[in-house]
Amino acid sequence: MVRRRTSTAPPHDPPLGDPHARIHIAPVGFEVERVTHSILAERADRAYLLTRSEDDRAEPFLKEIVRRLAQSRHPIDVRIRPTQIWDVFGALAELRSIFEAEQRVDRHARGVVPLRVNVSTGTKITAIAGTLACMLWRGEPYYVQVSQSWYSGLTPKVRPVNDVVRRVDPVSVYELRSPSPELVEVLEALRRRGGALRKRDLIRELGLDRPLPGEEAAHVPSPQAQHSRLRHRLEPLERKWGFVTSDAAGARGRVRLTEQGRLALGLFGEGGSSDAANSPT
C-alpha cells in the first residue's frame, strides 16, 4: 500500500517556495500516462499527487505512477496528498495549501515559475477546483489529450500502457479577482456570529469602534465615523459582490451573509471550505 501524505524527496530537491522550481499537481484516477507524461517531459522538480484520503480502486494506479516517477533520470520530489476529490471546496482548500507552501499565491509575481495543474485527470470536481486555483493564484492548467485508453471503468486494471497521449493543451483562464482582506474580514465576522448581525454589533466585532493604528488611545471615533467605516466595507460587498445584504439603515439594521458570501468564504476565507461546502443550497 502507498502511504498517504508521503514524500519521495531526493537528497537535493529544491526547497518549498523556490521561485524557479518546476511544480506539477495532478489528481490521480484510473490513468497513468496521463499523469506522468507532462511531469516527466517537463522535468518537474516536484509533483503533488492528489488522491482520496481513504483507499480506493485507484490505489494500484497511484502506486504505478509513483514507481514510474521514481525511475526518472532526473530526481523528482513526489508528494502524495489526501484530498476530498468529490468536494470542490475541500479540493480547493488542499490546492490552496500547496500554492501557499510553494509561494505561488501572487498571480502577478515576476520571476516566479507558475505552478502547473493537470485538469484532465481525477474527477470533474478536481478539474474545477484546479482551474479555479489557477484563476486565483499563480498557476497554469493543462489538459492531456489521449487517443486511446485500455481500461474499463468497471474493472480498472494497471497495464504496461494505459493511455496513448496525443498532445498536451494549455487551458486559457482569466484572472479571478478576490475581495480585499478587509472585506473578507466582514464575511468572517458574520460567519462567526451565525451569519447575521446588527450593524452596531458588527462594528464592535470588527473593532471599528476603536482608534485606528497610530492614533492616540483616547481618540475614539464618533458613532458617525464608526458607521462610515462600516459603510465603506459593506457597500462593495453588497453592491459589487452580492456577498451580504442589509435590511435597514441605522445602528439596528441587520447585515446578513448571502449564499454567495458563504461560497466566497470557501474560496477566500481562512478555514472556510468546509462551512461553504456544507451550507444549504
N, C-alpha and C positions, 0 to 999 in steps of 0.2 A: 504494500500500500504506500502511496505517496503521502507524506506527512503534510499537513496544512501549515500555512504561514512559515514555509521553509525558504531557504536561500542556498543556492549552489554557487556562491560567490567565489570567483577565482582570487588568488592571493593579491592581485594588483588591480582590482576593479575600481573604476572611478568612484569617488565618494558621492554620497547623496548631495544633490544641489550643484554638482559640477555643471556649469552652463554649456559646456561643449560635449557632454555625454550624450550618446545616441540611445534614447529610451523608447521602448515599444511597450504597448499594453495590448493584450489580446485575450478576450474571453475564450474559454475552451468549451467546445461541444463535441460532436461526433466527427471531427475533422482533424487532420494532422498537417498536411502540406499547406493548407490554407492559413494555418497559424505560423508554421516555421519558415515558409518561403521568404517573406519580407524581412523577418528577423535575421535570417542568415544572409540574404542578398545584400542587405544594407549594413551588415556588420555591426549589429546593435551591441552596445556595451552592457545594457541591462534590459531584461524582459520581465514584465509582470504578467503572470498568467492568472486570469480570474476564473474561479470555479466555485461550485456550491460549497457551503460550509459543511454539508453532510455528504457522505459518499454516495455516488450515483453511478449510472451506467456509463458516464463519460470518463470514469476513472482510468480504464486502460488507455484511452486516447491521451489523457494528461501524462501518464507515465511514458508513453511513446514520444510525446513532444519533448519532455524533459530529457529523455535519452538522446534524441537526435541533437538537441541544442548542446548537450554536454560533449558531443563528438565534434563540435565545430572546431575549425582550425584556429579560430581566434576566440579568446575567452569571453564568455557571456555570463553575467551575473543573473541567474534565473530565480525569480521570487514568486512564490505561489500565494495568492491572496484569496481567502474565502470571501465570497461576495453573494449578496442577495440578487441572484440573476433574474428573478421574477418580480422584483420590486424596483421601479425606476429610481425612486429616491434613495433606497438602500444602495443600489448600484452606483448612483451618483455620489453618495457620501464616500464610498470606497475609492472612487476615482478622484474625488477631491483630495482625499488624504494622500494619494500618490502624487498628484500635481503639487501639493504643498510641500511634501517631503523632497521632491525634485526641484523645488523653487521655480515652477513653471506657471505661476498664477498671474503674472503680469503679461497680459496679452500683447503689450507693445514694447516689451523689453528688447533692447538691441544686443546683438552678440550672443543671444541665447538660442540654442537649437530647440525647435518646438518638439514637444513630446508627441510621438506617433501612436495613433489609436486605430486598431483594426476593428472596423464596424461591420465586417462581413461574417464574423464567427460568433458563436454563442447564441443567445436568444435575441428576439426583436427588442426586448426591454434593454439589454445591454447595448444594443446598437443605438437606441435612442439616447441612453444615458451617455454613451461615448461621444455622440455627436454634440449633445448639449455641453459636455465638458469642454470640448474643443471650441465651442462658441463662446464660452465664458472665460476660459483660460488659454494659455499658450499651447495649443495642441493642433495637430493636423490629422484628420481622419482619412482613412483609405479603405477601399473595397477591393478584395481579391476575387477576381473573376475566375471561375473554373469551367472547363469544357466537359468534364466527365468526372463522375464520382462512383466509387464502388462500396457503397454501404446501404443498408436498409434502415429506415427509421424505426422499424420494429425490432430488428435484431442487429444492432450496431456491432461491428467487429473490426478491430485494427487489422489492416492488411499491409503488405510491403509498399504498395502505392494506393493511397486512399483518394487523392484528388489530383487531377491534371490542371495545374494553374495556367491559365491563358494569359492574363495580364493583371497588373495592379493599377487601379484607377484612384486618383485623388478625389476626395469628396469636397466640393465647394461649400463653405459655410460662411454665414455672416456673423458679425460680432453681436453677441447678446449682452447689452449693457445692463449692469446691475445697479440697484439703487445705492446711494451713498451710505456709509456706515451709520450716520446719524438717523437716517430713515429706517434702516434695518433695526436700529435700537428701539424705535417706536413699535415695530411689529413684535420684537422680542418681549417688550414690556407688556403688550396686550396679551400675548400668549401666556406669560407667567401668571396673569391675573384672570385667566379663564376666557379670554377673547374679547372682553368688553370692559370699558372703564369710563367713569365720568371724567370730563376734561380736567377738572381740578385735581382728581386723583392721579391722572396720567401725568400731569405737571410734576407732582411730587415723586412719582415713580421714576421719571426721567431726570429728576434733580434740577428742573428748570426754575425752581423757586430759590435756588442758591446762587451766590455770586459766581460769575464766570471765572475761569482760571486766570490768575494775575490780578483780579480785583480784590479790594480790601474785604475782609470777612464781614465787616459791618454794612457793606454795600449790598443790601438785599434788594433784588429787583421788585418793582411795584407790581401789583396784580395785573395791570395793563401790559407791562413788559413781559411778564410770565406768559400771558395768553398770546402775545405777539410772537414769542419764541415758539410756542406750540403750534400756532397757525402756520409759521414758516415751514414746519415739518409736515403738518397734516395736509396742506394744500396739494403738494405734488403727489403724496401718497393716495389722495382721494381722486384728484382730477386727472393726473397723468398716468398713474399706475393702476388705480382701481383696487388698491390693497386694503383700504379702510373705508368706512362710511361713518358719518356723524349725523345724528338725528335732530339736533337743535343747537342753537347758538348759546353762548354764555357758559358759565362755570359748570352748570348742571347738565349741559349737553353730553351725550354719551357717544363714545367712539367705539366702533366695532371692527374687528378683523374680518375681512371677507374671505370667501373660499380661495380667491386668487391670492390673497395675502398669506393664507396658510400654505399654499403651494409654493409661494415665493420663499417662505422660510425654509422649505426643503432644499431650495437652490442656494440661498444666500445666507441663511441663519446659521448660528452655531448650534450643532446637535439637533437641527430641526427636521432631519429627514424622516425620522420615524413618526413624528407628530403629523407631518404633512401627508405622509403616505396613509396614515390611519384616520385622517379627517373624513367626515361624512361628505358624500358627493351629492 
